[in-house]
Amino acid sequence: MRMIVVLIALLAVGWLTMTQLQKSPVANSPDAAAASQGPIQAPQRPDQIEQFDKDINKLYDDQAKAQQDALREATQ
């Protein structure tokens, strides 16, 4: 009997976890900002390295700004 109760409890915890994971992400999250830009392609030729460097720096800056905004909003 005790084993059945433990199995039912585990089933309930698993179901609650799955429902939480299926919810849509918050629009202000850094992941949402990165997803809106699309993937950055790795350079295939030496002349593409400068553009790749600019894209990576922009990605870092955008994510840092999004984290700052989220932190500022959370502390208000």
C-alpha positions as CSV (number, residue, x, y, z in Angstrom):
1,M,0.0,0.0,0.0
2,R,2.8,2.3,0.9
3,M,4.4,1.7,-2.5
4,I,1.2,2.6,-4.3
5,V,1.1,6.0,-2.5
6,V,4.7,6.7,-3.4
7,L,4.0,5.9,-7.1
8,I,0.9,8.1,-7.1
9,A,3.0,10.9,-5.5
10,L,5.7,10.5,-8.1
11,L,3.2,10.5,-10.9
12,A,1.7,13.8,-9.6
13,V,5.1,15.4,-9.3
14,G,6.0,14.3,-12.8
15,W,2.7,15.7,-14.2
16,L,3.2,19.0,-12.5
17,T,6.8,19.2,-13.7
18,M,5.7,18.5,-17.3
19,T,2.9,21.1,-17.2
20,Q,5.4,23.8,-15.9
21,L,8.0,22.9,-18.6
22,Q,5.4,23.2,-21.4
23,K,4.5,26.8,-20.6
24,S,5.7,29.4,-23.0
25,P,8.9,31.4,-22.0
26,V,8.7,35.0,-20.8
27,A,9.0,37.5,-23.6
28,N,11.7,39.5,-21.8
29,S,14.0,36.5,-21.3
30,P,17.5,36.7,-22.9
31,D,16.7,33.4,-24.7
32,A,13.7,35.0,-26.4
33,A,15.9,37.9,-27.6
34,A,18.5,35.5,-29.0
35,A,15.9,33.4,-30.7
36,S,14.4,36.4,-32.5
37,Q,17.7,37.1,-34.2
38,G,18.2,33.6,-35.6
39,P,21.3,31.5,-35.5
40,I,24.7,33.1,-36.2
41,Q,26.5,31.3,-39.0
42,A,30.2,30.4,-38.4
43,P,32.5,31.9,-41.0
44,Q,33.5,29.8,-43.9
45,R,36.0,32.1,-45.4
46,P,38.6,34.5,-43.9
47,D,36.8,37.6,-45.2
48,Q,33.7,36.6,-43.1
49,I,35.5,36.8,-39.8
50,E,34.9,40.5,-39.2
51,Q,31.2,40.1,-39.7
52,F,31.1,37.1,-37.4
53,D,33.0,39.1,-34.8
54,K,30.4,41.9,-35.1
55,D,27.5,39.5,-34.8
56,I,28.9,37.7,-31.7
57,N,29.6,41.1,-30.0
58,K,26.1,42.3,-30.8
59,L,24.7,39.0,-29.4
60,Y,26.6,39.4,-26.2
61,D,25.6,43.1,-25.9
62,D,21.9,42.3,-26.5
63,Q,21.9,39.5,-24.0
64,A,23.6,41.6,-21.4
65,K,21.1,44.4,-22.0
66,A,18.2,42.0,-21.7
67,Q,19.5,40.6,-18.4
68,Q,20.0,44.1,-17.1
69,D,16.4,45.0,-18.1
70,A,15.0,41.8,-16.5
71,L,17.0,42.4,-13.3
72,R,15.9,46.1,-13.2
73,E,12.2,45.0,-13.7
74,A,12.5,42.3,-11.0
75,T,13.9,44.7,-8.4
76,Q,11.2,47.4,-9.0
